[in-house]
Amino acid sequence: MYDKILVPFDGSPTSEQALKEAAGLALKMGAQVRLLHIIDPLSHAVGFVRPEVYRSDFLPAAMKGAETMLRKACEQLTAQGIQAETRLLENMDAEVAALVVEDARQWGARLIVLGTQGRRGLERVLMGSDAEQIARTAPVPVLLVRLQTGAPAAAAQPAAPA
């Protein structure tokens, strides 16, 4: 049924939890997993950075960090006997949710497993919700995964340069 599972992955505790859920499903169903990471320059904006500085300094460091993070997560899956692959995208001007949905379409995903912060109220209005947008527009079922009670809620951004 779910032979291809797409997991948007950023290394945060919520995406780690989603990865665990996806791994469990993949093992039960014999599915392959694709880990998708999107480098979004706006999420790392720290002021006025000239485009040449972004290209020469920030982007290579972000790409290297993301590749390392994806490789480690992929190795965790393959160690469990799960066929896994990674995909790394740089977001230039699209909504992150649209990129996830398009990747699911192109790859032929049958399920998207996605970590969510579970924002509510004003925070959700101000910050938006990529998870909600993906769930609304995805061509396949979406499993939204929250952190278990008592799990650390602080989201790390390991793909950001040090």
C-alpha positions as CSV (number, residue, x, y, z in Angstrom):
1,M,0.0,0.0,0.0
2,Y,2.6,2.6,1.1
3,D,5.6,1.5,-0.9
4,K,7.2,5.0,-1.0
5,I,7.3,7.2,2.0
6,L,8.5,10.8,1.8
7,V,9.8,12.3,5.0
8,P,10.6,16.1,5.0
9,F,13.5,16.1,7.4
10,D,15.4,19.0,9.1
11,G,17.0,17.3,12.0
12,S,14.6,18.9,14.6
13,P,13.1,16.7,17.3
14,T,9.8,16.7,15.5
15,S,11.3,15.5,12.3
16,E,13.3,12.9,14.2
17,Q,10.0,11.6,15.6
18,A,8.5,11.5,12.2
19,L,11.5,9.6,10.9
20,K,10.9,6.9,13.7
21,E,7.3,6.6,12.6
22,A,8.2,6.4,8.9
23,A,10.8,3.7,9.7
24,G,8.3,1.6,11.6
25,L,5.9,1.8,8.7
26,A,8.6,1.1,6.1
27,L,9.7,-2.0,8.0
28,K,6.1,-3.3,8.2
29,M,5.3,-2.6,4.6
30,G,8.6,-3.1,2.9
31,A,8.6,0.5,1.7
32,Q,11.4,2.7,0.7
33,V,11.9,6.1,2.3
34,R,13.1,9.4,0.8
35,L,14.4,12.0,3.2
36,L,13.8,15.5,1.8
37,H,15.6,18.5,3.2
38,I,15.0,22.0,1.9
39,I,17.5,24.8,2.5
40,D,15.5,27.9,2.9
41,P,17.6,31.1,3.0
42,L,14.8,33.1,4.6
43,S,14.8,30.8,7.6
44,H,18.4,31.7,8.2
45,A,18.3,35.4,7.4
46,V,20.3,37.3,9.9
47,G,20.4,40.8,8.3
48,F,21.6,42.2,5.1
49,V,23.7,39.6,3.4
50,R,24.9,40.4,-0.1
51,P,24.1,37.6,-2.6
52,E,27.8,36.9,-3.3
53,V,28.3,36.3,0.4
54,Y,25.3,34.0,0.5
55,R,26.7,32.0,-2.4
56,S,30.3,31.9,-1.3
57,D,29.9,31.5,2.5
58,F,26.5,30.5,3.7
59,L,25.2,28.2,1.0
60,P,28.3,25.8,0.9
61,A,28.3,25.5,4.7
62,A,24.5,24.9,4.8
63,M,24.8,22.3,2.0
64,K,27.6,20.5,3.8
65,G,25.7,20.5,7.1
66,A,22.5,19.3,5.4
67,E,24.3,16.5,3.5
68,T,25.9,15.3,6.7
69,M,22.5,15.3,8.6
70,L,20.8,13.5,5.7
71,R,23.6,10.9,5.4
72,K,23.4,10.1,9.1
73,A,19.6,9.7,9.0
74,C,19.8,7.6,5.9
75,E,22.4,5.4,7.5
76,Q,20.0,4.8,10.5
77,L,17.4,3.6,8.0
78,T,19.7,1.3,6.0
79,A,21.0,-0.2,9.2
80,Q,17.4,-1.3,9.9
81,G,17.2,-2.9,6.4
82,I,15.1,0.0,5.0
83,Q,15.8,1.1,1.4
84,A,16.5,4.8,1.7
85,E,17.6,7.8,-0.3
86,T,18.0,11.5,0.2
87,R,17.1,14.6,-1.7
88,L,18.5,18.1,-0.9
89,L,16.9,21.2,-2.4
90,E,17.6,24.9,-2.2
91,N,14.5,27.0,-2.0
92,M,14.8,30.2,-4.0
93,D,11.3,31.6,-4.1
94,A,8.7,28.9,-3.5
95,E,6.8,28.0,-0.4
96,V,8.4,25.1,1.4
97,A,5.0,23.2,1.4
98,A,4.8,23.5,-2.4
99,L,8.2,22.0,-2.8
100,V,7.4,19.1,-0.5
101,V,4.1,18.4,-2.4
102,E,5.8,18.7,-5.8
103,D,8.6,16.3,-4.7
104,A,6.0,13.8,-3.5
105,R,4.3,14.0,-6.9
106,Q,7.5,13.6,-8.9
107,W,8.9,10.8,-6.9
108,G,5.5,8.9,-6.7
109,A,5.3,8.9,-3.0
110,R,2.3,7.1,-1.5
111,L,2.6,8.7,2.0
112,I,4.2,11.8,3.5
113,V,5.2,11.5,7.2
114,L,5.8,14.9,8.6
115,G,6.7,16.2,12.0
116,T,4.7,19.2,13.3
117,Q,5.1,21.7,16.1
118,G,1.3,21.7,16.7
119,R,1.2,25.5,16.8
120,R,-2.2,27.1,17.7
121,G,-3.8,30.5,17.9
122,L,-1.8,33.6,17.2
123,E,1.5,31.8,16.8
124,R,0.0,29.7,14.0
125,V,-1.5,32.8,12.3
126,L,1.9,34.7,12.5
127,M,4.2,31.8,11.7
128,G,2.0,29.8,9.3
129,S,2.0,26.1,9.1
130,D,3.9,24.2,6.4
131,A,2.5,21.0,7.8
132,E,-1.1,22.2,7.5
133,Q,-0.5,23.4,3.9
134,I,1.1,20.1,3.0
135,A,-1.8,18.2,4.4
136,R,-4.3,20.3,2.5
137,T,-2.6,20.1,-0.9
138,A,-0.7,16.8,-1.0
139,P,-1.8,14.3,-3.6
140,V,-1.3,11.4,-1.0
141,P,-2.2,10.8,2.6
142,V,-0.2,12.8,5.2
143,L,0.7,11.5,8.6
144,L,1.4,14.4,11.0
145,V,3.6,13.4,13.9
146,R,4.0,15.4,17.1
147,L,6.6,15.0,19.8
148,Q,5.7,12.5,22.5
149,T,4.9,14.1,25.9
150,G,8.1,14.9,27.8
151,A,10.3,15.0,24.6
152,P,12.5,18.1,24.1
153,A,10.6,20.7,22.2
154,A,13.6,23.0,21.2
155,A,14.2,22.6,17.5
156,A,17.8,22.5,16.4
157,Q,18.8,23.7,12.9
158,P,21.9,21.4,12.2
159,A,22.0,22.5,8.6
160,A,22.9,26.1,9.5
161,P,26.6,27.0,9.3
162,A,28.5,27.3,12.5
